[in-house]
Amino acid sequence: MNQYLENFKTCMETVKAMRDAEQDPRRKIIAENFQRHVALELAGQGDLVLQPDMTIDEPVYRVKMGPEVTTFDGMDMVKVFYEGVNAGICTFQSQQCWVNDWGIASYYTAVLFKSAAQLSAEGLDTGAADDTMFAQHLPMAMFWPFDETPRLIGEHVYLVGDPELHELKEGEMFELQELRDLAASFVEPLSQPVAV
């Protein structure tokens, strides 16, 4: 299997292990929601994470990828956020996560796959031919608060270090459908569906 897909699989197994080890009923539901959310999002089914059994009616996402925080306030704006996420190929690796009564905290490396032309349009000069593919590694921290139900209130996503660019070698790129199929294998129903 492709190394980036292997790294993603390891991350999802880490999330699943956290869920399986949790004994507290509230925290277990939160961990299940987190696993389902991430798996659905990377399986190309992000619209399902915004259903009322998983997310409150008016979530708030705060994202800081540079000097400014961008706030996506309310369901309509959060859908705009997901449109942006789904516009490219993204995965992650080196996942660490913790569940508590208030929600989820995680630290991971997001990986965005972009051509030299795309990076140039963002102001990054790679000196490579336009069709050369790169993996952009971004060290991230995330905090996901949950309400009393518990359902996701929103996400707080922060870039916590300098991005690194890695020119992809032969065989390092993968098909988007491969990622989606792998992510879908981790989509599981909530054991205790939230009553809304």
Secondary structure, DSSP 8 states (H G I E B T S, - for coil): --HHHHHHHHHHHHHHHHHHH--SHHHHHHHHHHHHHHHHHHTT-GGGGGSTTTEEEEEEEEEESSSSEEEEESHHHHHHHHHHHTTSEEEEEEEEEEEETTEEEEEEEEEEEEEHHHHHHTT----S-TT-EEEEEEEEEEEEEB-SS--EEEEEEEE-S--EEEE--TT----HHHHHHHHHTT----SS----
